[in-house]
Amino acid sequence: MAYNNGEMIIHASDFPENDSLFCSLAGFTPPLQEYRISREPAKSYIFEYIISGRGYIQTGDEILSVKAGDFCLIKKGERIISSSDPKDPYEKMWFHVEGMMLEKAVKTMIPYGVYINACDVKLAFEEIFALLDSGKSSLDRDGYVKFMSFIFSILTVATQDLYFPMKEAGSIAEAVKKYIDDNIYSDMSLEDISGHLGITKMRVIRVFKKKYETTPGQYIINKRVDIAKSLLRNTIMSLADISALLKYANTQHFSNTFKSIVGMTPGAYRKKTTRRSTKRKLPETV
């Protein structure tokens, strides 16, 4: 058993056992508050299962969250940064896989560079780890066949929402919109929406964007800014009160978000719209 950056390595191989499919590295990540690893880019296909806790995967400008029970596949070539949540650091199982057979399967089955889904694949991970941690330097024929079957079992279970949807996409998008509209004054996350509807976060984003041509996150931002505009025009509520009502972290966050959408600060918008309203109400002079 070896350790690398706090991670427990149970299998490492520099030489492919089979060009079609082989595991180059596998291990466990214990709960580490300061865990952070950068892959620039990922040299293999990375399979991960979150046993407990929470963490994050940054890909480009997007930060995806993962939690206990999530399966994650990071495609070869993706540039990502993985980190644990300091307040609830995750524990995870992971392995790196390569091979022509896997590459063709993943390209066919998964259209995303990073794919996350809450699905029951823990047993398959444990079976794979039992094969890799058997003390043998390489898998024999029977071991290789089992390894291959577990890999494709994981892929099949993890992608069933993509190919065997439980609900019509249009109705899901409408349900997402209704959930957001009904909870616009509450703290709300993509995890809350996906959990409420019982579908993956990836699917929530995909079907919503297809119908409304924007992401759920951007829709929430735009809707809250529209509400803020109405409150600034029609009430004397302070910026702090509006910020708190719409669940912004603080007034500065509210002001920055508002300005990025409207092109001016909330204070400037209130002055401009109030001035216009006052001018319209002035009586005509004789």
N, C-alpha and C positions, 0 to 999 in steps of 0.2 A: 504494500500500500504506500503510495507517495502523495505528497501534498504540494500544491502550487498556488501561491497567493491565497492561502487559507482554504482552498478547495481540495477535496479528497479525490485523487485520481485512482480509478479502479482498473482502467485499461488504456494502454497507449501502444500504437503501432505505426511505424513509419513505412511499412511495406504492405501493399494491398494483398489481402488473402484471395480476393476475387475482383477482377476489373468491373464486374457488373454491380457489385454492392459490397461494401466493407466499412467497418467502423474504425476510425483512426484514433478516437479519444472518447473517454466516458468518465463520468464522475458525479460527485455530490457537491452542492454548495450549501454549507451550514448557514444558519442565521448570522450574518455579519452586518453590523450597522453601517460600516463604511465600504461595503462591497461596491465596486465599480470596475467594469472591464470594457475596453474599447476593442472593436474588431474592425480593422480598416484595410481591406474589407474582410468579410467572413470567407475563410478558405474552404469550408465544407458546408454541407447542409446541417444545421444545428436543430436538434429535437430537444425540447425542454418540457418538463412537467413540474408545476409548482405544487409542492407538498403542503406548505403552510406559508402564512405571511403575505406580504405584498411587495411589488417592485415595479420597475419601469424599463421600457425599451425606447430609446431615442433613435429615430431614423429620419435623417434630414432635419426639418423644422418640426416634425411631429413627435410627440411623446405619448407612447401607449402604456397603459397600466396593465399589470398582470396580478392575479391573486390566486389563492389556494384553489386547486381544481382546474386551473387553466392549462391547456396544452399550447405550446408555442413552436412554430416552425420558422426559422430564419433561413432564407435562401442563400445559397452560395453567391458571393459577390456583393451582398448587402453590407453597407457601412452602418454599423449600429453601436450604441453604447448601452450596456445593461447595468442597472444599479438596483440595490435593494432600498426599500422604504426604511429610513432610519428608525421610525417609531414602531414598525412592525416588519423587520427584515425577513425576507422569504428564505425558505429552504427549498432547494430544487434538485431534481435529477436531470441529467443532460447527457447527450452523446452527439458526436460529430460523425456524419455518414457521408460517404462519397460513392461514386460509381455511375456508369452509364445508364443502368436500369433505373436507378433512383432519379437521376436527372430527368429522364423522359417522363417518369410517372409524376413527379412534382410539377413539371412544366404543364402537363396535361390537366392535373387535378386542382392546382392552387394558383390563382391568378395574382396573388399578392407577394411582395417581397418579404413581408413579415405577416404571418397569419396566426391569430390568437383565437382560441375557442375553448369554452368551458365544456369539457367532455370526459367521459370515464375511460381513460387510457392508462391509469396507474398500474393495473395488473400487467399490461403488456410491457410497460417500462420495467417493472420488477422482473419479469421473465427474461427480458433482454439482459438486464444487469446480472442475473444469475448465470446466464451463458458466458458473459464477458468476464465475470469474476470467478470462473471455475478453476483457475490456476493454470489453464492451458495457454500457451503463447499464441495459438491461433485456433480458429474453429474448424472442427472436422466437417465432413459432408453433412451429417445429421444436424450438427449445430448450426451450420450455415443455412440449411433449409428452414430450421426453426426461426433463426434470426430474420430471414427474409419474410417469413409469414407474419411475424410480429410487427415488422416495419409497415407492411402493407395493411395490416389490421388497424394500426394506429392511424394511417392516412385515411382509410375508409371511414372509421368512426369520426375522425376530426372534420371531415369534409361533407358529412351527410346533410348538414343544413344548406350547403351550397347547391346540392343536386337533388335533394328530396325535401323541399320546403314544406313546412306544415301549413302555411297560410299563403294566400295570394299576396304577391309583392305589393300591389296597390293598396290593399287593405292594411298591410303592415305599415306602410308609409303614413297613411291616414291615422292609424293608431298612435304612431310615434308623435305626429303633429298634435293630436288631441292630448296626449300625455304631457307634452311640453306646454301647451296652452293652459292646461288645467293646473300646472305646477310652476308657472312662471315666477311666482313670488316665493318659491322654495329653493333651497339648495338642491341642485340637480346635476347628475353626472351621466355620462354615457352608460356606465355600469348600472345605474338606477333604471334607465330606460330599457336596456337589454334584459335585465333581471325581471322587470315588470312584464315584458312581453314573452319572455322565455326563449329568446333567440340570441345569436352572437352579436357582439358589438360591431364586427365587420359587416354583418348583414344589415344591421340597423342603418349604418352609414350608407351602404350601397343602395338599398331600396329607397331611402329618403332622398338621396341625391338624384337618383334617376327620375323621381316624380317631381321634386321641387327645385331641382338644379342648384341646390346648396346643401351643405352638410347640416346635421342637427345642431352642432355646436355654433355654426355661423347663424343659423336661424334663431337660436336662443339669444345670441348677442344682438341681432337686428331687432328682435321683438322687444327686448328690454330697453334698447335705445329709443324705439318708437314710443314706449310707455313713458320714458323719461322726458322726451320732447313734449308730450301732452301735459305732464305734470309741471314742467318748467313754464309752459305757456299759460296754464289755467289755474295754478295754485301758487301759494307763497311758501311751499315746503322748501326747507333748506337743502343744499346739495348733500349734506351728511344724511339727512332723513331719506332722501331719494335713493342714495347709495345703499343705505341699510335695507330699505324696502325691497330693492332689486337684487339683494344678496351679493353686492360687490365686496371685495375684501376690505376696501377702504375708499375714501373720497378720491384719492389720487388715481387709483385703479379705474374708478368710474369716469373721472375726467379724461384720462388717457384713452379709454375705450370709446367714449362719446366723441372725442375729437377725431379719432381715427375713422369713424363712420360719417360724421356730420361735417367735419372740416373746420370746426371751431369748438371752443370749450363750452361746457354747459352754461357758465356765467355769461359768456358772450352771446350765446343763443337766446338766453332769457332776455337780455337787454334788447337784442335785435327784434325779437318777436313781440315783446311788450311794447316797444316804441311804435311798431306798425299797428298794433291793436289800438293804442291810444289815439293815433292819428285818424283811424277810421271812425272813432267815436266822437271826434270833435264836431260841434254843431257848425253849420254854415253861417258865415257872417253876411249881413245885409249891406 
